[in-house]
Amino acid sequence: MILKTKLSLLMVVVLFSCTPNEENTGIEATASENSQEEGENPQENDETDDTGSNDESDSGDDTHSNDEKASFVAGYEVALEEVLRRIPQEYIEKARDEFVIAYQHTSHGTHVSRGVFGLAGFKDGDADLFGVSMNQKIEGKLAFFDNQIEDYAPEGVRSRDLSTNEAAFVQTTRNFLDAPENAYVNIVMWSWCDIEGHDVEGTYLPGMAELISEYGKGGSKIGSQEGKREKSVHFIFMTGHANKNNNTGKKRPKSQAELINAFCEENQQFCLDYYSIDTHDMEGNYWEDAGDDGDSDSYGGNFYADWQDNHQVDVHYWENRVSPGGEVAFGAHNSQHITANRKAMAFWWILARLAGWDGES
């Protein structure tokens, strides 16, 4: 598959020593002329950083749907229990058995991890269906390696999320995937801290294209020869969280999300759309001034808190957890559970699609 971007007419400026092999993979990545590396965003706090090596798992071959009409963006429309329950069990089981996930994030990224860790305790049967293990591979559970990638950052470089030294994620991911102990990882996802002001056109999208050209199906670093890895890797894109009363304008959450989503739809790459979920209530109404907690002046309060106050735990929503079976906790920066619930449901929708589900039947 050819990745085509409309971001600029310039070829991507390679920031690190390894370059994509366009002849072998058909990757075409372009970037803005003014690509820049930004400094660390000080507002984030470190999250749990347990270490561990990956045990063996089944292969995660590229099984994207070929249906051009099916969306590749997991936004508010799919972040609903009725959609989650519609996913055929065979694809949930395939994703759970075959995928080994490495997810790198700071505080805002906990909306996915804590939602995923809590889902297994939601309703009868969910402990088996959505079983998950943290930082280890256990038979019958989704292997979820949380905040392990940053340990492989180049010496002297901090690479904790997409907003901290924003270009560093490319080489850090390479180092992680090239390490023998991570040979069975076949899904990689990085979260943003605050996406505002970052160079999505010149750094993030070309960087992801480089990684796909190298480690995606048919990539230049995939093979049985020495120095290559046998398992190809799926890369899940993400948009940034909403900022209350500050979502619109150049390089702000809405426009950044539009860039990332357009790229993913055109190139058939999956994206977890934080911005969409943050700004749409449970009925699908859009609140452009909303923040990352469902707080909106135009709504007149917090639409997620109001919804949760009128619904029942373990019936309509579940309690998020810091680890599988661990302490109950909201997603960071949230005052309710449903926001992180929705992002976990969107994540499972992506996993099912990667496992071969067409998103419809």
Secondary structure in CASP SS format (residue, H / E / C, confidence):
PFRMAT SS
TARGET T0000
AUTHOR 0000-0000-0000
METHOD secondary structure of the structure
MODEL  1
M C 1.00
I C 1.00
L C 1.00
K C 1.00
T C 1.00
K C 1.00
L C 1.00
S C 1.00
L C 1.00
L E 1.00
M E 1.00
V C 1.00
V C 1.00
V C 1.00
L C 1.00
F C 1.00
S C 1.00
C C 1.00
T C 1.00
P C 1.00
N C 1.00
E H 1.00
E H 1.00
N H 1.00
T H 1.00
G C 1.00
I C 1.00
E C 1.00
A C 1.00
T E 1.00
A E 1.00
S C 1.00
E C 1.00
N C 1.00
S C 1.00
Q C 1.00
E C 1.00
E C 1.00
G C 1.00
E C 1.00
N C 1.00
P C 1.00
Q C 1.00
E C 1.00
N C 1.00
D C 1.00
E C 1.00
T C 1.00
D C 1.00
D C 1.00
T C 1.00
G C 1.00
S C 1.00
N C 1.00
D C 1.00
E C 1.00
S C 1.00
D C 1.00
S C 1.00
G C 1.00
D C 1.00
D C 1.00
T C 1.00
H C 1.00
S C 1.00
N C 1.00
D C 1.00
E C 1.00
K C 1.00
A C 1.00
S C 1.00
F C 1.00
V E 1.00
A E 1.00
G C 1.00
Y C 1.00
E C 1.00
V C 1.00
A C 1.00
L C 1.00
E H 1.00
E H 1.00
V H 1.00
L H 1.00
R C 1.00
R C 1.00
I C 1.00
P C 1.00
Q H 1.00
E H 1.00
Y H 1.00
I H 1.00
E H 1.00
K H 1.00
A H 1.00
R H 1.00
D H 1.00
E H 1.00
F C 1.00
V E 1.00
I E 1.00
A E 1.00
Y E 1.00
Q E 1.00
H C 1.00
T C 1.00
S H 1.00
H H 1.00
G H 1.00
T H 1.00
H H 1.00
V H 1.00
S H 1.00
R H 1.00
G H 1.00
V H 1.00
F H 1.00
G H 1.00
L H 1.00
A C 1.00
G C 1.00
F C 1.00
K C 1.00
D C 1.00
G C 1.00
D H 1.00
A H 1.00
D H 1.00
L H 1.00
F C 1.00
G C 1.00
V E 1.00
S E 1.00
M E 1.00
N C 1.00
Q C 1.00
K C 1.00
I C 1.00
E C 1.00
G C 1.00
K C 1.00
L E 1.00
A E 1.00
F E 1.00
F E 1.00
D E 1.00
N C 1.00
Q C 1.00
I H 1.00
E H 1.00
D H 1.00
Y H 1.00
A C 1.00
P C 1.00
E C 1.00
G C 1.00
V C 1.00
R C 1.00
S C 1.00
R C 1.00
D C 1.00
L C 1.00
S C 1.00
T C 1.00
N C 1.00
E C 1.00
A C 1.00
A H 1.00
F H 1.00
V H 1.00
Q H 1.00
T H 1.00
T H 1.00
R H 1.00
N H 1.00
F H 1.00
L H 1.00
D H 1.00
A C 1.00
P H 1.00
E H 1.00
N H 1.00
A C 1.00
Y C 1.00
V C 1.00
N C 1.00
I E 1.00
V E 1.00
M E 1.00
W E 1.00
S C 1.00
W C 1.00
C C 1.00
D C 1.00
I C 1.00
E C 1.00
G C 1.00
H C 1.00
D C 1.00
V H 1.00
E H 1.00
G H 1.00
T H 1.00
Y H 1.00
L H 1.00
P H 1.00
G H 1.00
M H 1.00
A H 1.00
E H 1.00
L H 1.00
I H 1.00
S H 1.00
E H 1.00
Y H 1.00
G C 1.00
K C 1.00
G C 1.00
G C 1.00
S C 1.00
K C 1.00
I E 1.00
G C 1.00
S C 1.00
Q C 1.00
E C 1.00
G C 1.00
K C 1.00
R E 1.00
E C 1.00
K C 1.00
S C 1.00
V C 1.00
H E 1.00
F E 1.00
I E 1.00
F E 1.00
M E 1.00
T C 1.00
G C 1.00
H C 1.00
A C 1.00
N C 1.00
K C 1.00
N C 1.00
N C 1.00
N C 1.00
T C 1.00
G C 1.00
K C 1.00
K C 1.00
R C 1.00
P H 1.00
K H 1.00
S H 1.00
Q H 1.00
A H 1.00
E H 1.00
L H 1.00
I H 1.00
N H 1.00
A H 1.00
F H 1.00
C H 1.00
E H 1.00
E H 1.00
N H 1.00
Q C 1.00
Q C 1.00
F C 1.00
C E 1.00
L E 1.00
D C 1.00
Y H 1.00
Y H 1.00
S H 1.00
I H 1.00
D H 1.00
T H 1.00
H E 1.00
D C 1.00
M C 1.00
E C 1.00
G C 1.00
N C 1.00
Y E 1.00
W C 1.00
E C 1.00
D C 1.00
A C 1.00
G C 1.00
D C 1.00
D C 1.00
G C 1.00
D E 1.00
S E 1.00
D C 1.00
S C 1.00
Y C 1.00
G C 1.00
G E 1.00
N E 1.00
F H 1.00
Y H 1.00
A H 1.00
D H 1.00
W H 1.00
Q H 1.00
D H 1.00
N C 1.00
H C 1.00
Q C 1.00
V E 1.00
D C 1.00
V C 1.00
H C 1.00
Y E 1.00
W C 1.00
E C 1.00
N C 1.00
R E 1.00
V C 1.00
S C 1.00
P C 1.00
G C 1.00
G C 1.00
E C 1.00
V E 1.00
A C 1.00
F C 1.00
G C 1.00
A C 1.00
H C 1.00
N C 1.00
S C 1.00
Q C 1.00
H C 1.00
I H 1.00
T H 1.00
A H 1.00
N H 1.00
R H 1.00
K H 1.00
A H 1.00
M H 1.00
A H 1.00
F H 1.00
W H 1.00
W H 1.00
I H 1.00
L H 1.00
A H 1.00
R H 1.00
L H 1.00
A C 1.00
G C 1.00
W C 1.00
D C 1.00
G C 1.00
E C 1.00
S C 1.00
END
